[in-house]
Amino acid sequence: MTVYTDEIRFTTRGEGEIVDITDRIEAVVARSGIRTGIVSCSVAGATAALTVIEYEPGLIQDFPAMLERIAPKDIEYAHHFTWNDGNGHSHVRASLIGPDVTSPVRGGKLIRGTWQHTVFLELDVRSSRDRVVHITVIGE
């Protein structure tokens, strides 16, 4: 069994940005030389998340709207009293979605549906953030 690690680094433009990282994950899988196994992707940070969606304009609008319905920005969060940073909703949203995605690898390629893309979600209130997604490919 082989374990290969790498990371994807980028800077986001601010809250609500959805970044398609599928091609970058596929490049890591190719560099790993692993033909059969899994790839695990995990974001470092408590105000960001990873998920799998169809990366198309409608869903890029629908996803943030859904998050606003579930964890609205304009309500009081106890987190605000702790740090006074106004990003309580960011933490709640990140917790709901989760920090990681795992996908199968077969034939040296990421296995996914035709419209299935792995995306990074910037949930923090800052105008921009430097982000890192840790990638681990395990297999043979």
C-alpha positions as CSV (number, residue, x, y, z in Angstrom):
1,M,0.0,0.0,0.0
2,T,1.2,3.5,-0.9
3,V,0.3,6.8,0.7
4,Y,0.9,10.0,-1.2
5,T,0.2,13.5,0.3
6,D,0.0,16.9,-1.4
7,E,-1.9,20.1,-0.9
8,I,-3.8,22.6,-2.9
9,R,-3.2,26.3,-2.0
10,F,-5.2,29.3,-3.2
11,T,-6.6,32.6,-2.1
12,T,-10.3,33.2,-1.9
13,R,-12.1,36.5,-2.7
14,G,-14.4,36.4,0.2
15,E,-17.5,34.9,1.8
16,G,-19.8,32.9,-0.4
17,E,-17.1,32.0,-3.0
18,I,-17.4,28.5,-4.4
19,V,-14.2,27.2,-5.9
20,D,-14.2,24.1,-8.2
21,I,-11.1,22.1,-7.2
22,T,-11.8,18.9,-9.1
23,D,-9.1,19.4,-11.7
24,R,-6.5,20.1,-9.0
25,I,-7.5,16.9,-7.1
26,E,-7.3,14.9,-10.4
27,A,-3.8,16.3,-11.0
28,V,-2.7,15.2,-7.5
29,V,-4.1,11.7,-8.1
30,A,-2.2,11.5,-11.4
31,R,1.1,12.6,-9.7
32,S,0.6,10.0,-7.0
33,G,1.0,7.1,-9.4
34,I,-1.7,5.2,-7.4
35,R,-4.0,3.3,-9.7
36,T,-6.6,1.9,-7.2
37,G,-7.6,3.3,-3.9
38,I,-9.1,6.4,-2.4
39,V,-8.4,10.1,-2.3
40,S,-9.2,12.1,0.9
41,C,-9.4,15.9,0.7
42,S,-9.6,18.0,3.9
43,V,-9.7,21.7,4.4
44,A,-7.6,23.3,7.1
45,G,-9.9,25.9,8.8
46,A,-13.1,26.1,10.9
47,T,-14.9,28.5,8.5
48,A,-14.5,26.6,5.2
49,A,-16.0,23.4,3.9
50,L,-15.7,20.9,1.1
51,T,-18.6,19.2,-0.7
52,V,-19.6,17.6,-4.0
53,I,-22.2,19.4,-6.2
54,E,-23.0,19.9,-9.9
55,Y,-20.9,23.0,-10.5
56,E,-23.3,25.0,-12.6
57,P,-24.6,28.6,-12.4
58,G,-28.0,27.7,-10.9
59,L,-26.5,25.7,-8.0
60,I,-23.8,28.3,-7.4
61,Q,-26.7,30.6,-6.6
62,D,-28.9,28.0,-4.8
63,F,-26.3,26.7,-2.4
64,P,-25.5,30.1,-0.7
65,A,-29.3,30.8,-0.6
66,M,-29.9,27.4,1.1
67,L,-27.2,28.2,3.7
68,E,-28.8,31.6,4.5
69,R,-32.1,29.8,5.2
70,I,-30.5,27.2,7.4
71,A,-27.9,29.4,9.3
72,P,-28.8,33.1,8.7
73,K,-26.1,35.7,8.9
74,D,-28.3,38.3,10.6
75,I,-29.2,36.5,13.8
76,E,-27.2,36.5,17.1
77,Y,-24.8,33.6,17.7
78,A,-23.1,33.0,21.1
79,H,-19.8,32.8,19.2
80,H,-20.1,36.6,18.7
81,F,-19.9,37.2,22.4
82,T,-16.8,35.1,22.7
83,W,-14.7,36.6,19.9
84,N,-16.8,39.6,18.6
85,D,-15.8,38.7,15.1
86,G,-19.3,38.4,13.5
87,N,-18.7,35.0,11.9
88,G,-20.8,32.7,14.1
89,H,-22.8,31.7,11.0
90,S,-19.6,30.8,9.2
91,H,-18.7,28.3,11.9
92,V,-22.2,26.8,12.0
93,R,-22.3,26.5,8.2
94,A,-18.8,24.9,8.0
95,S,-19.9,22.3,10.7
96,L,-23.0,21.4,8.8
97,I,-21.2,20.8,5.5
98,G,-18.0,19.3,6.9
99,P,-14.3,19.7,6.2
100,D,-13.6,16.7,4.0
101,V,-14.6,14.6,1.0
102,T,-13.3,11.1,0.1
103,S,-13.6,9.6,-3.4
104,P,-12.6,6.4,-5.0
105,V,-9.6,6.1,-7.4
106,R,-9.7,3.5,-10.2
107,G,-7.4,3.3,-13.2
108,G,-5.4,6.2,-11.8
109,K,-8.3,8.5,-12.0
110,L,-10.8,10.1,-9.7
111,I,-14.2,8.3,-10.0
112,R,-17.1,10.7,-10.2
113,G,-20.3,11.2,-12.0
114,T,-20.5,13.3,-15.2
115,W,-21.6,16.5,-13.4
116,Q,-20.0,15.7,-10.0
117,H,-17.4,18.3,-8.9
118,T,-15.6,18.7,-5.6
119,V,-15.9,22.3,-4.4
120,F,-14.4,24.4,-1.7
121,L,-16.8,26.8,0.1
122,E,-15.5,30.0,1.6
123,L,-17.7,30.7,4.5
124,D,-15.7,33.3,6.5
125,V,-16.6,37.0,6.6
126,R,-13.2,38.3,5.7
127,S,-12.7,39.8,2.2
128,S,-10.0,37.2,1.3
129,R,-8.3,34.2,2.8
130,D,-5.3,32.0,2.0
131,R,-6.6,28.5,2.1
132,V,-5.1,25.0,2.0
133,V,-6.7,21.7,1.1
134,H,-4.8,18.7,2.2
135,I,-4.9,15.7,-0.2
136,T,-4.0,12.1,0.7
137,V,-4.1,9.4,-1.9
138,I,-4.0,5.8,-0.5
139,G,-3.8,2.7,-2.5
140,E,-1.7,0.7,-4.9
